[in-house]
Amino acid sequence: MKNIAVFIFILCLVLTQIGIAKISQKESISLILDDDIDQSQTTYVDNYVLPIGQVIIEEQNIDVWIAQSFIPQKETLTRVFLYIGKNITTTYPLNVSIRHDLVGEDLTRINISSEQIPTDYFDWVEFDFEDIPVVINKTYYIVAHTENKSDNFYAWGANNDNLSYANGCAWVSFDEGNSWGNESASLHTKFVNSKQPQPIQKNTWDMCFVTYGRFDPPYLSIIKPKNAIYLANEEFATFVEPVIIGKIIIESEAWDPSGIEKVEFYIDNNLVDVVTESPYRYYWVDWCFFKHFVRVECYDAFGLETVQEIEVWKFF
């Protein structure tokens, strides 16, 4: 505005209404939902185990890493359970991580001391790592290993029924996770009455595991207006509340692993715009005066909602 006196008048009016120390921005975000079972293979076949750690194969000490692939159906992975036991001489921790690529970096990782794992029998042991976002219908891996020390090994219960788990299989590495192999995905053939060979699927080795996950509400933040004075959409100075003089573009950030379905903009509880693609903005051009409420509602692909609302002062 060109008339500085009018600007000062508006500023003084706002100050008398809100007080110099008052900050009234508020935010309401949907509660994070509890996790639940996502993927699992819980059938243990007696005496079917794969070792984790140092074992003797053909008179050589071999360091064995074991992994299980799975395909999550929830967008946040929270924890896993493994059906495991340990040798009586095992003293080093068991390391369990989640990877998107078997030879890639750990997305999350946790170490469990040997005292937390039973000796000479199997039990379900929880690995409660830091939650991570995952992409639904993409393959991930539970990777387990321990120190390559003499007589230090764990045993992970397994199942060799090819119907035990349809969305993954067991993997084995003998070189500290640098390369992996399995026989689960291959086909071999048999002859029937000397006729043409018929392909059959080899038994699929699957480890005994359970993954937990959840659907989280989307991330949402109103990034403009902030606690500042705006003149014709430009930030003029910081302030205790948003004060808008003239037109302004309301801007928000929204993100979710499943994708953003829509972002809704409300002025004083009135829906003014629906945006389905980034950038998520609303151009507020209406003339109005004094205090108003700007609310933004964000929905992900599963219908979960996050809401943020701020109090603003607008003139012209």
C-alpha positions in Angstrom: 0.0 0.0 0.0 1.2 3.5 -0.8 -0.5 5.2 2.1 1.8 4.5 5.1 -0.7 6.0 7.5 -3.3 3.4 6.5 -0.7 0.7 7.0 0.2 1.9 10.5 -3.5 2.2 11.4 -4.1 -1.4 10.4 -1.1 -2.6 12.3 -2.2 -0.8 15.5 -5.6 -2.2 15.1 -4.3 -5.7 14.9 -2.0 -5.2 17.9 -4.9 -4.0 20.1 -6.9 -7.1 19.2 -4.3 -9.8 19.7 -1.8 -8.5 22.1 1.9 -8.4 21.4 2.6 -11.8 23.1 -0.4 -13.7 21.7 0.3 -16.5 19.2 -2.9 -18.3 18.2 -1.7 -20.6 15.4 -3.0 -24.1 16.0 -2.6 -27.4 14.3 -4.6 -30.6 14.3 -3.2 -33.8 12.9 -4.9 -37.2 12.9 -3.6 -39.6 15.5 -1.2 -42.2 14.2 -2.9 -45.6 14.0 -1.6 -48.6 15.9 0.3 -51.2 13.9 -1.0 -54.6 12.9 0.3 -57.7 11.3 1.1 -57.2 7.6 3.1 -60.2 6.2 3.8 -63.5 7.9 5.0 -67.1 7.5 4.5 -68.8 10.8 4.6 -72.5 10.0 7.8 -74.1 11.3 8.8 -77.5 9.9 10.6 -79.6 12.5 14.4 -79.6 12.0 14.2 -77.2 9.0 16.4 -74.3 10.1 19.1 -72.0 8.5 22.1 -71.0 10.6 23.1 -67.4 11.1 26.8 -66.9 12.0 29.9 -69.1 11.8 29.3 -72.8 10.8 31.6 -75.5 9.5 30.9 -76.6 5.9 33.3 -79.1 4.3 35.8 -78.4 7.1 35.7 -74.7 6.4 34.4 -72.0 8.7 31.7 -70.2 6.8 30.0 -66.9 7.9 26.3 -67.3 7.0 23.9 -64.4 6.5 20.2 -65.2 6.0 17.5 -63.0 4.5 13.8 -63.3 3.8 12.1 -61.3 1.1 8.5 -59.9 1.6 6.1 -57.5 0.0 4.4 -55.1 2.4 0.8 -54.0 2.1 1.0 -51.3 4.7 2.9 -48.0 4.1 4.9 -47.9 7.4 7.0 -50.8 8.6 7.2 -50.9 12.4 8.7 -54.2 13.7 9.3 -57.8 12.9 9.2 -61.1 14.8 11.6 -64.0 14.0 11.3 -67.6 15.1 14.8 -68.2 16.3 17.1 -69.9 18.9 20.8 -69.9 19.5 23.7 -72.2 20.2 24.7 -72.4 23.8 28.1 -70.8 23.1 26.7 -67.8 21.2 27.6 -64.5 22.9 27.5 -61.9 20.2 24.4 -59.9 19.3 22.1 -60.8 16.4 21.8 -57.9 13.9 18.5 -57.6 12.0 17.9 -54.9 9.3 15.5 -54.1 6.6 16.7 -53.5 3.1 15.2 -52.6 -0.2 18.1 -54.2 -2.0 19.9 -57.2 -0.6 23.3 -55.7 -1.3 22.2 -52.1 -0.5 22.2 -50.0 2.6 20.1 -50.8 5.7 16.9 -48.8 5.9 16.7 -49.5 9.6 18.5 -51.8 11.9 18.5 -53.1 15.5 20.8 -55.4 17.5 19.5 -57.9 20.0 21.9 -59.3 22.7 22.3 -63.0 22.8 20.7 -63.0 26.3 17.4 -62.1 24.8 17.3 -65.2 22.5 16.5 -68.7 23.9 19.1 -71.4 23.9 18.5 -74.9 22.4 14.9 -74.2 21.6 13.0 -71.8 19.3 10.8 -68.8 20.2 9.3 -65.7 18.6 11.6 -62.8 19.3 10.6 -59.2 18.6 12.9 -56.7 16.7 11.3 -53.3 17.3 13.4 -51.0 15.1 12.7 -47.4 14.1 9.6 -47.1 11.9 10.3 -46.6 8.2 8.1 -45.8 5.2 7.9 -48.5 2.6 6.4 -48.7 -0.9 3.4 -51.0 -1.0 3.8 -54.0 -3.4 7.6 -53.5 -3.7 10.0 -56.2 -2.4 11.9 -55.7 0.8 14.2 -58.0 2.8 14.7 -58.9 6.4 18.5 -59.5 6.8 20.0 -61.3 9.8 23.7 -61.8 10.7 26.1 -61.9 13.6 29.8 -61.7 14.3 31.9 -64.3 12.4 33.3 -65.8 15.6 33.9 -69.5 16.4 30.8 -71.3 17.7 28.8 -68.1 17.5 25.6 -68.8 15.6 21.9 -68.6 15.7 19.3 -70.8 14.1 16.3 -69.4 12.3 13.3 -71.7 11.9 12.1 -72.3 8.3 9.6 -74.0 6.1 10.3 -75.7 2.7 6.7 -75.9 1.5 6.4 -73.9 -1.7 3.0 -72.7 -0.6 4.1 -71.4 2.8 4.7 -67.7 1.7 3.7 -66.5 -1.8 5.4 -63.1 -1.7 9.0 -63.9 -1.1 11.6 -66.5 -0.1 14.7 -67.2 1.9 18.1 -66.0 0.7 21.6 -67.0 1.8 25.0 -65.2 1.7 28.4 -66.7 2.5 30.4 -63.5 2.0 29.0 -61.1 4.5 26.1 -60.0 2.4 28.0 -59.0 -0.8 26.3 -61.7 -2.9 23.1 -63.8 -2.3 21.6 -66.9 -3.7 18.5 -69.1 -3.4 16.9 -72.0 -5.1 13.3 -70.8 -4.6 12.7 -69.0 -7.9 14.2 -71.7 -10.2 12.4 -74.4 -12.1 13.6 -77.9 -12.7 12.1 -80.7 -14.9 11.1 -84.3 -14.6 10.2 -86.9 -17.2 6.8 -88.6 -17.2 6.7 -92.0 -18.9 9.6 -90.9 -21.2 7.5 -88.1 -22.7 8.4 -84.5 -22.8 9.9 -83.1 -19.7 7.4 -81.4 -17.4 8.5 -78.3 -15.4 7.9 -78.3 -11.7 8.6 -75.7 -9.1 11.2 -76.5 -6.5 10.2 -76.3 -2.9 10.4 -72.7 -1.6 12.4 -72.1 1.5 10.8 -69.5 3.7 11.9 -68.3 7.1 9.4 -68.0 9.9 8.7 -64.3 10.3 6.0 -61.8 11.0 6.1 -58.1 9.9 4.0 -55.4 11.5 3.0 -52.1 9.8 0.4 -49.4 9.7 -1.1 -46.7 7.6 -0.1 -43.2 8.7 -2.0 -40.0 7.9 -0.2 -37.8 5.4 2.3 -35.1 6.2 0.9 -31.6 5.9 2.2 -28.1 6.6 1.0 -24.6 5.8 4.2 -22.9 4.7 2.5 -19.5 3.7 1.4 -17.4 5.4 3.8 -17.6 8.3 3.8 -15.3 11.3 4.6 -12.2 9.3 3.1 -9.2 7.6 2.4 -9.6 3.9 1.9 -6.8 1.4 0.5 -7.9 -1.9 1.7 -11.5 -1.4 5.2 -10.4 -0.4 6.5 -10.9 3.2 7.3 -7.5 4.7 8.3 -8.3 8.3 8.0 -11.0 10.9 5.1 -10.6 13.3 3.2 -12.5 16.1 0.5 -13.6 13.7 -0.1 -13.7 9.9 -1.3 -10.2 8.8 -2.3 -10.0 5.1 -2.8 -6.8 3.2 -4.2 -7.4 -0.3 -4.0 -10.7 -2.2 -2.0 -13.7 -1.1 -1.2 -17.2 -2.3 -1.8 -19.7 0.5 0.8 -22.5 0.1 1.0 -25.9 1.8 3.3 -28.9 1.6 1.7 -32.4 1.5 3.3 -35.9 1.2 2.5 -39.5 1.8 4.0 -42.8 0.6 0.7 -43.9 -0.9 0.3 -40.6 -2.7 -1.9 -37.5 -2.0 -5.5 -37.8 -3.2 -6.4 -34.2 -2.7 -5.8 -31.1 -0.6 -8.8 -28.9 0.4 -8.6 -25.2 1.3 -11.2 -23.6 3.6 -11.7 -20.0 4.6 -13.9 -19.6 7.7 -15.2 -23.2 7.2 -16.2 -22.5 3.6 -14.5 -24.8 1.0 -12.9 -22.6 -1.5 -10.7 -24.9 -3.6 -9.7 -28.6 -4.1 -6.2 -29.3 -5.5 -5.2 -32.8 -6.6 -1.6 -32.2 -7.8 1.4 -30.4 -6.4 2.0 -27.5 -5.9 -0.9 -27.2 -3.4 -1.9 -23.6 -3.4 -4.9 -21.3 -3.2 -4.9 -17.7 -4.5 -6.9 -15.7 -2.0 -8.1 -12.6 -3.8 -11.4 -11.9 -2.0 -11.7 -8.6 -0.2 -12.3 -9.1 3.5 -11.3 -7.5 6.8 -10.2 -8.5 10.3 -9.8 -12.0 11.7 -10.3 -15.2 9.6 -9.5 -18.8 9.8 -7.6 -20.7 7.1 -7.9 -24.5 7.2 -6.2 -27.0 5.0 -7.2 -30.7 4.8 -5.1 -33.3 3.2 -6.2 -36.9 2.2 -3.9 -39.7 1.1 -4.8 -42.6 -1.2 -6.3 -44.6 1.7 -8.5 -41.8 2.9 -6.5 -40.9 6.0 -6.7 -37.2 6.8 -4.4 -34.5 8.2 -5.8 -31.0 9.1 -4.0 -27.8 9.8 -5.7 -24.5 10.7 -4.2 -21.0 11.3 -5.7 -17.7 12.4 -5.0 -14.8 10.1 -5.8 -11.1 9.8 -6.7 -9.8 6.3 -7.4 -6.4 5.0 -8.5 -5.7 1.4 
